[in-house]
């Protein structure tokens, strides 16, 4: 009797163990590692974001090329037009896009600090140099800008001319803290050339000396090796 009970218990235990093993096999043995799948999904998503970023960068580059192609008015000339409209000190000029109904057109936007402390953004047509309009701005760094400009002899137009030998100037801006965060104010100038990466230049507001900045884009290594950063042509005195 006891033997029959023992055999029955062993048999039941074997059945339970077998069912457990079967259950484990059914629930987990053939399923993929969810962590690995999750990592794969994350990698695909990251690749998709990278591809989207690359497409956006390519579109931006094409837009910049179009603007440069239609710009017959230089940054220095745009600054001159803006100052005739709003006398003062030009602090920046940028070749940008401007919505015009259903299309976007290129436009120079020049920020001017007037003698009374008022700020204005003047829009200049890059094809003709005509002033398209201006608007008042509310800036809170007037004191810093004036301090950075104190004792300088090189303005935005002169800085743009100094860097123009390296390509078409697409923007010039006063950096109160210095282009390399060295605390020395400088003009930061961007240039663009066909087939070359966009480049940044530092122009000393007291001497007009041009120093190489940092290249942009996928061919930045080529640009770094092709261009030493010295302005062989020298500043344009016209």
Long-range contacts (C-beta under 8 A, 24 or more apart in sequence): 61-217, 63-97, 63-104, 64-170, 64-192, 64-198, 65-192, 65-194, 66-106, 67-95, 67-96, 67-97, 67-106, 67-126, 67-170, 68-95, 68-168, 68-170, 68-192, 70-106, 70-126, 70-127, 71-95, 71-106, 71-108, 71-126, 71-127, 71-168, 72-126, 72-127, 72-128, 73-108, 73-124, 73-125, 73-126, 73-127, 73-128, 73-129, 74-160, 74-161, 74-164, 74-169, 75-108, 75-156, 75-157, 75-160, 75-164, 75-169, 75-170, 75-171, 75-172, 76-156, 76-157, 76-158, 76-160, 76-161, 76-164, 76-169, 77-129, 78-108, 78-110, 78-124, 78-126, 78-129, 79-110, 79-155, 79-156, 79-157, 79-160, 79-172, 80-157, 81-110, 81-122, 81-124, 81-129, 81-130, 81-131, 82-108, 82-110, 82-112, 82-122, 82-124, 82-131, 82-134, 83-112, 84-131, 85-122, 85-131, 85-134, 86-112, 86-114, 86-120, 86-122, 86-134, 87-112, 87-114, 87-115, 88-112, 88-113, 88-114, 88-115, 88-120, 89-113, 89-149, 89-155, 90-155, 90-156, 90-157, 91-145, 91-156, 91-173, 91-174, 92-156, 92-171, 92-172, 92-173, 92-174, 93-156, 93-160, 93-171, 93-172, 93-173, 94-170, 94-171, 94-172, 94-173, 95-126, 95-170, 95-171, 98-123, 107-132, 111-137, 113-139, 113-142, 113-145, 113-146, 117-142, 141-176, 144-176, 145-174, 145-176, 147-176, 148-174, 148-176, 148-185, 148-205, 149-174, 149-185, 149-205, 151-206, 152-185, 152-205, 152-206, 153-205, 153-206, 153-208, 154-187, 154-203, 154-204, 154-205, 154-206, 154-207, 154-208, 156-187, 158-208, 158-235, 159-187, 159-189, 159-203, 159-205, 159-208, 160-189, 161-235, 161-236, 161-237, 161-238, 162-189, 162-203, 162-208, 162-210, 162-231, 162-235, 162-236, 163-189, 163-191, 163-201, 163-203, 163-210, 163-231, 164-191, 164-236, 165-231, 165-232, 165-233, 165-234, 165-236, 166-191, 166-193, 166-199, 166-201, 166-210, 166-227, 166-231, 167-191, 167-192, 167-193, 167-196, 167-199, 168-192, 168-193, 170-198, 172-203, 174-205, 179-213, 188-213, 196-222, 196-223, 196-226, 197-222, 197-223, 199-223, 199-227, 201-229, 208-235, 210-235
